[in-house]
Each structure stands twice: as structure tokens, then as C-alpha cells.
């Protein structure tokens, strides 16, 4: 049964089918409809909008990073494995409200795909990108609908928001133009810390599985499986984007010295 504490929250009450339909509409728009609309049109110039969006996302994720640190007592609540079902204390509701707005921020994350589509950057709208933007809001919906107060998983948004501050800072700087490229040598390290994030999430879900008493096994299995899948997707992206490039550059240098 759904949790009564969030039953009337916007975009939490809908059924799984409704959420699935919402994600399907998103996929159709960014993969089929907008690319078809843009086929014979010039890419939109959205530089100012993109920079503004990236700055906004840095601020949003920075806020949730600080707020989650505050309500989790700098992460110490991750060791709280008590049963929290039905807890309507002030502390619990503050946690739930923060988790709710964090969940909504994952929907706002999807906006960057529309920027890509209208700029005809269709190669950037990869399976990894789309799956990442679909699976995380869906996981957030599951959390908010069925068990919205689990202090033990506070470590996940702490890590995630920290990474997103770095990530959107990079995107904002990159959007300023080619003159910034020489300062963006650290792009590959963003993917590295994302991979580390998934390892942390997988490891912590194993701990929570053995310690938490009121967490549905289905929820655990879905999130653990998604973390594994995302790790494999990001690892594949890292390998194709950086490892192969480094190997190719090394081979070219070796040929030049022969």
C-alpha cells in the first residue's frame, strides 16, 4: 500500500502506469518528435537559456547537498536502521518534504535533453542519457510513494547532489564557448566520480538489506539492479570516450617516433 504521508503530494499519487506513460511521452518527444520537427530547421541558439539552466541546477543541487547534510546530521543518520513506518514527527516530515523536492528536481534534470534536441545534438541523446533521466525519477517516485522516510539512505542524495554541482558547473562553463575548453580538462573525472557513486550505492544497499527491517525487497532489488546497470552503461561510455582515445593517441605518437 502507498504511504499515507505522501498520498496527496503532486506527482506522487499517480499510479505506476501513469508514471510509465509520462516517461514514454518524454522519450517520444526527445527521440522522435522533436528531432523530426528539427530535421529541416537550423539548430536553435539556446546559449543563454542553457547557461541560466546550468546555474539554476548548480544552486538547486547545492541547496539539497547542504540541506541533506543538515537533516542527516552530516550523514550520521545513515546508521539509523530503525523502522520508520508511520512516523509523522516534525523530523520525519522535514525529511519527507526535502526528499519530495529532491525527487521533483530529478524531473527538472530532464530539461537538458530538450536543449539537446532543439540544438540538434541528437548524438548526445544516447540510451545511457535517456535511461539515466527515466530511471532516477521513477526510483524517486517509488521511494516517495511507498517508504518516503528512510534516514539510512541519506548518503545517496549527499553524494548525488555533490556530483551534480560539479557536473552542472562543467556544463555551464562549456556552454560559454570554445575558449573555455582549455580549462575543462577535468571532464573525464566527472565520469570517474559517477562510477564511484554507483559502487557506493550498490555497496550501501547491500548493507541496508541486512540491517533495515521495513524496506520492501522489491524496492531494494530494483534500485540495486538499476545501480549495476547504470554502472555498466557509464563504464562503457568511459571506456569508449577516454580509454580508446588515449590508446589511439599513444599509437599515433609511437608511429611518429618510428
C-alpha positions in Angstrom: 0.0 0.0 0.0 1.1 3.6 -0.6 2.4 5.6 2.3 -0.4 7.9 3.7 2.2 10.6 4.5 2.7 11.4 0.8 -0.6 10.3 -0.6 -1.6 13.8 -1.7 1.7 15.0 -2.9 1.8 16.2 -6.5 3.3 13.6 -8.9 3.5 11.0 -6.1 -0.2 10.0 -6.1 -0.3 8.8 -9.7 -0.1 5.1 -10.4 2.9 3.2 -11.8 1.2 3.2 -15.2 0.8 7.0 -15.2 4.4 7.4 -14.4 5.4 5.0 -17.1 3.2 6.9 -19.6 4.9 10.2 -18.5 8.3 8.7 -19.2 7.2 7.3 -22.6 6.0 10.8 -23.6 9.4 12.2 -22.6 11.1 9.5 -24.7 8.9 10.1 -27.7 9.5 13.9 -27.5 13.3 13.8 -27.3 14.0 10.8 -29.5 11.3 11.0 -32.2 9.0 14.1 -32.3 11.5 17.0 -31.7 14.2 15.5 -34.0 11.6 15.1 -36.7 10.4 18.7 -36.1 14.0 20.0 -36.3 15.1 17.9 -39.3 14.8 20.7 -41.9 15.4 23.5 -39.4 18.6 25.2 -38.1 19.6 24.4 -34.6 18.1 26.8 -32.0 20.6 29.2 -30.3 19.9 28.4 -26.7 23.2 29.5 -25.2 21.8 32.0 -22.6 19.0 29.6 -21.6 21.5 26.7 -21.2 23.8 28.8 -19.0 20.9 30.0 -16.9 19.6 26.5 -16.5 23.0 25.2 -15.5 23.5 27.9 -12.9 20.0 27.1 -11.6 20.8 23.4 -11.3 24.1 24.2 -9.5 22.1 26.2 -7.0 19.4 23.6 -6.6 21.8 20.8 -6.1 24.0 22.9 -3.8 20.9 23.6 -1.7 19.9 19.9 -1.4 23.5 19.0 -0.6 23.6 21.4 2.3 20.0 20.6 3.4 20.6 16.8 3.4 23.8 17.2 5.4 21.8 19.3 7.9 18.8 16.9 8.4 21.0 13.8 8.3 23.4 15.3 10.9 26.3 15.3 8.4 25.4 11.8 7.2 25.2 10.2 10.7 21.6 9.3 10.1 22.8 6.7 7.5 23.3 4.4 10.5 19.7 4.8 11.6 18.2 1.4 10.6 15.1 1.7 12.8 11.6 1.0 11.4 10.2 4.4 10.4 6.8 3.4 9.1 4.1 5.8 10.2 6.4 8.3 11.8 4.8 11.8 11.5 7.2 13.6 13.8 8.5 17.0 12.8 11.9 15.5 12.0 10.3 12.8 9.8 8.1 15.3 7.9 11.1 17.6 7.3 13.0 14.7 5.8 10.0 13.7 3.7 9.4 17.2 2.4 13.1 17.5 1.5 13.1 14.1 -0.3 9.9 15.2 -2.2 11.5 18.4 -3.6 14.7 16.5 -4.4 12.5 14.0 -6.3 11.0 16.9 -8.3 14.5 18.1 -9.1 15.1 14.8 -10.9 12.2 15.7 -13.2 13.8 19.2 -13.8 17.0 17.3 -14.8 15.2 16.1 -17.9 15.1 19.6 -19.3 18.7 19.4 -20.6 17.6 16.7 -23.1 15.2 19.1 -24.7 18.0 21.6 -25.1 20.0 18.9 -26.9 17.0 18.0 -29.1 16.3 21.6 -30.2 20.1 22.2 -30.8 20.1 19.0 -33.0 22.7 17.4 -30.7 21.0 14.0 -31.3 24.2 12.0 -30.8 24.2 13.2 -27.2 20.7 11.7 -26.6 22.1 8.3 -26.1 20.5 5.3 -24.5 22.6 6.0 -21.4 21.4 9.6 -21.2 17.7 8.7 -21.7 17.7 5.7 -19.3 19.5 7.8 -16.6 16.8 10.5 -16.8 14.0 8.0 -16.8 15.2 5.5 -14.1 16.1 8.0 -11.4 12.7 9.9 -11.3 11.0 6.5 -11.3 13.1 5.4 -8.4 12.3 8.6 -6.6 8.6 8.1 -7.2 8.8 4.5 -5.8 10.6 5.9 -2.7 8.1 8.8 -2.2 5.0 6.6 -2.7 5.9 3.6 -0.6 8.5 4.4 2.0 9.5 8.2 2.0 11.3 8.3 5.3 14.4 6.2 5.4 17.2 8.1 7.0 19.7 5.3 6.3 19.8 6.2 2.6 20.6 9.9 3.1 24.1 9.2 1.9 22.8 8.7 -1.6 21.5 12.2 -2.2 24.5 13.7 -0.4 26.8 12.0 -3.0 24.5 12.6 -5.9 23.9 16.3 -5.3 27.7 16.9 -4.8 28.4 15.3 -8.1 25.6 17.3 -9.8 27.1 20.5 -8.6 30.4 19.6 -10.3 28.6 18.3 -13.4 26.4 21.3 -14.0 29.3 23.6 -13.3 31.2 21.9 -16.1 28.2 22.2 -18.4 27.8 25.9 -17.7 31.4 26.6 -18.3 31.4 24.5 -21.5 28.3 26.5 -22.7 30.3 29.7 -22.6 32.1 28.7 -25.8 35.2 27.0 -27.3 37.5 29.4 -25.4 36.7 27.6 -22.2 37.8 24.1 -23.5 41.4 24.5 -22.2 40.0 24.9 -18.7 37.8 21.8 -18.9 40.5 19.1 -18.8 38.7 17.5 -15.9 35.7 16.3 -17.8 36.8 12.6 -17.6 37.0 12.8 -13.8 33.3 13.6 -13.6 32.5 10.2 -15.1 35.0 8.6 -12.7 33.3 10.0 -9.7 29.9 9.0 -11.1 31.2 5.4 -11.4 32.4 5.7 -7.8 28.9 6.8 -6.8 27.3 3.7 -8.3 29.8 1.5 -6.4 28.9 3.3 -3.2 25.2 3.0 -3.8 25.4 -0.8 -4.6 27.6 -1.4 -1.5 25.3 0.6 0.7 22.1 -1.2 -0.5 23.8 -4.5 0.5 24.3 -3.1 4.0 20.8 -1.7 4.2 19.4 -5.1 3.0 20.8 -6.8 6.1 20.1 -4.0 8.5 16.8 -2.3 7.6 13.7 -4.1 8.8 10.9 -2.4 6.9 12.3 -2.0 3.4 10.5 -4.0 0.7 12.8 -6.5 -1.1 11.3 -5.5 -4.4 12.3 -1.9 -3.9 15.8 -3.0 -2.9 16.2 -5.3 -5.9 15.1 -2.6 -8.4 17.4 0.0 -7.1 20.4 -2.3 -6.7 19.8 -3.7 -10.2 19.5 -0.1 -11.7 22.7 0.9 -10.0 24.5 -2.1 -11.5 23.0 -1.3 -14.9 24.0 2.4 -14.7 27.5 1.5 -13.7 27.9 -0.8 -16.7 26.5 1.9 -19.0 28.8 4.6 -17.6 31.7 2.3 -17.6 31.1 1.6 -21.3 30.8 5.3 -22.0 34.1 6.0 -20.2 35.9 3.2 -22.0 34.7 4.4 -25.4 35.2 8.1 -24.7 38.5 8.1 -22.9 40.3 4.8 -22.8 40.1 4.2 -26.6 41.1 7.9 -27.2 44.1 7.6 -25.0 45.2 4.3 -26.7 44.8 5.8 -30.2 46.8 8.9 -29.2 49.6 6.7 -27.8 49.6 4.6 -31.0 49.9 7.7 -33.2 52.8 9.1 -31.1 54.5 5.7 -31.3 54.2 5.7 -35.1 55.6 9.2 -35.3 58.7 8.2 -33.4 59.4 5.1 -35.6 
